């Protein structure tokens, strides 16, 4: 562990799929929220902690990596307070503003937003962002969340050379990496347990948390008994031990949390942050 990973603490909760709750410097950041039990042809196969977490305290900001249904779920976003900003890839605002009441803040690769005491930086990803109409085709992002600890949230991505640049420039302490999908096969544009472990050699995090596993599967009898739901993080753990033995892997079941030294989860001031301004200078609707 690096020296800065020392008390006090911050916290990460794995809600399921690509949805995580990062608590740092008095702020709550939720990623790609899927908060309901069904999504199109998919059904949740794990306990859903969403109501409990939202009742404890709502998030302060939402990060969306792209507009695919399993990462931008409109009914889930409508479950969140209307006074929090949603940070989304450039080109998303027109579509989202027509359907949501929250403020939409567009961001593109290289942009940086100040959110309270934290900085959110858009970084690239290797994933096909095509969406059928009416959803627009927008860039697919990953994010650096920089505070006392530096988090890298990969969203949906394949292994790509640019991860080495992210590792060199931002030096993430904690990497949240997808290791599966919602079926027995993982196609192009996604990390597998093996390639996610190879990504650790490029990113050099102190800690890695596998996400995008164990949550959603197609509806129908038998799907919930398939090993593809439960095996990916443990395969990732085994690959990581060979590829990047210096990185600690923490496996969280959906609903579980882990604590990191290095920052506080308690706000010293009222927790609602000043909302970042939209890139185009207009007030979001």
N, C-alpha and C positions, 0 to 999 in steps of 0.2 A: 504494500500500500504506500502511496505517496504520503508525504508528511501532512499535506493539507486534509487528508481524510482522517481527521481527528476531531473529537467532540467539539461542540454539540452535534445535533443530529438533523437529518432530513429523511424523507420516506418516499418509497415507491410502492404503489399497489398495482398488481396486475388484475385488471377487471376482466379481461378476456379478449381473444382475437388480437387486434392491434390497439385496444383501448387500455391505456395506463393512466394512473393518476400520480403526478410528480409533485411533491410538496417540498418547497425550498424557499427560504427567506420570507416566510409568512405567506406565500402564494401557493395556490393550487392550480396546476396546469393539467388539463385532460387532453389526451391524444386520440384522434380518429374515433370519436365515441360511438359505440354500438351498445345501447343500454337496454334493449328489449330482448325478449326470448325467441323471437322469430324474425327472419329477414329473408324475404322472397321465398326461395325454396329451401332455405337453411333453417335449422332449429338449434337452439342452444342446448348443449349436452353437459353443461357444468353449472354449478350454483351461480346465481346472479347477485352480486353484491351491490348493484347500482343504487337501489333505493336506500340502503343503509348509508352508503357513502354520500349520496346527495342530501340526505336528511342531516347528516353530521354537519356539513357545510358545503355549499355549492362551489364549483370551481370558479376561478377568477378569469380564466382565459381558455379558449379552445384552439388546438392546433389541428389543422386538416392537411394531410399530405397530398391527397388527390381526390377526385370526384367519383371513384368507383363506389358502388352501393355499399360494399362492406367496409368502407372507410369514411364515407359521407352518407350517413343514414339520417334522412330528414326527420322522421318521427323521433329519433333519439335526440337530435339537436333541439327539437321543440320541447323536450322535457327539461331543458336547461333554462336558467334565468334569462330574461330578455335583455338584461343590462350588462351582459358580458360580451366582449369582442370575440369574434371568430376570425382567426388568422388562416388564410387560405391562399392557394396558388393564384398568381396573376391570371386573369381571365375568368375567375369564378364568381366575381361579385354580382354581375348582372343576373345570373341564374339564381344565386342564393338569396339576393335581396328580394326577389319576387316571392320567395317561399318561406322566408324566415324573418323574424322580427329583430334578431340580434344585429349588431353592427358588424359589417364585414370589412376586414382589413386585408388587402391584397399584398402579396409578397412574392418575390422571385429570387432565384439563386443569387446569393451574394448580398441580398438585403439584410438589414439588421434593425430590429425593433427593440426599444426599451420598454419592458413591462415591469413596473415597480423597480425593485433592485436588481432585476434579472435582465439579460439580453437574449433575445431569440434571433437566431441567424438561420436563414434558409440555405440549405446545402443541396447538391444534386442527388438524384437517384437514378437507377437503371431499371425502368419499368414502363410498359406501354400505357399511356394515359388515355387511350381511346375510350370514349363513352358514347353509347347510342343516344340520339336526340331524345329529349331536349337538352340533355346535359352536354355542355361544351367540352371540347378536348383542351385540356390545360396541362401545363408542365407538372411532372411528378416531383415532389420535394422530399427531402429529409430535413431534420432540424437539429441544430445545436442549441441547447439551453444552457447558458453560461451564468453561473453564479459562484458561490463558494466552491461548488462542485460543478464540473462540466459534464452534461448528459448529451449523448447522441441518440436520437430517435430515428431509426431508419425507415419506418413506415413499410412500404412495399418496395423491394429492390432486389436486383440480382447482384452478384459480385462484379465490381468494375474497378478499373485502375484508379479512378478518382477518389476512392476510399483512402488511398495512401495520402492524397493531398489533404483530405479532411483530418486524417490522423496527425499529419505534420503541423497543419495550421492551427488546429483547435485542441489537440491533445486531450481527447475526451477521457474522463475518469470512469464513466459508466456508459456502456453501450447497450441499448435495447434493440435486439436484433430479431427479425422474423426467422423462424426455422421450419415453417410448414404453411399450409393453406387451410382449405376446408374439405379436402377430399384425399384419397389415397395417393394422388399424383400431384407433384408440384411442377408447373410448367416454367417456360422461360419468363424471365423478369422477376423471379422469386429466389430467395435463398433457401437452400436445403440445409439440413444439419451439417453436412460436410462443408459446403461453401460458406456458411455462416462462420464456421470455425476458421476457415481460411481468411475471412474478413478480419478476424482478430489480429492476424499478422500485419495487416495494413493499418488498422486503427490503433492498436496498442492500448486498449483500455485496461484499467486495473480490475474492473469488474464487468461481467457480461450477464445480461438477463435475457433469456430466450422468450419471445412473445410470438403471437400469431399461431397458436397451437391450442389443442385441447378444448375448444369452445364450440365451434360451429361445424355441423355436418349436414349433408342433404337429408331431407325428411324421408321417412320410410323405415320399415323394420330392419333391424340388423346393423344399420350404420353406426349406432352408438357403441357397438361391441368391437369395432375394428381397431386394430392397434395403431392406425395412423393418428388417432386422437391423442394417444398418451405417449407414444414412443419418441417423437422428435426431440424433445429437450434432453432426453437421456442419451440419444445418439449424438446430439450436439456436445454434450458434456464429454463423451468419450473422444470425439474428434478434437475438441479443444484441448484436451490433455496432451494430445500429440502435437497439434499445430501451434498452440500458444500456451504452454504450461505455466507461464507467469501470470495469466489472466485467471482470476477467480470466477467461476460460473455459479450463479445463484438461480436455482429453479424455483419459480413461484407457481403454485396451482392458482387457477382463477379465483380471485377473492383474497389471496394471501398478499402480505406486504413484507418489505424488508427495509431496515433502517440503515442509513449511512451516516457516519460522523462527518462533520464538515460544515453543517449549516443548520439553522433552526427551522422547525415547522411552525413556530409560534410567532405571529406578527407582533412587532413592538408597537405598531400603529394600526389603525383600522385596516382590515385586510383587503378591502376593495381597492384595486390599483387604478391609477390613471390610465384610461384606455388609450392605446396607441392610435395615432392618426392614420387614416387611409393613405396609401401611396399617391393617389391622384389628387390629394388635397381636399376632396369633398367629404362631407360628413356622410357616413354610411347610414343606410336606413335599416 
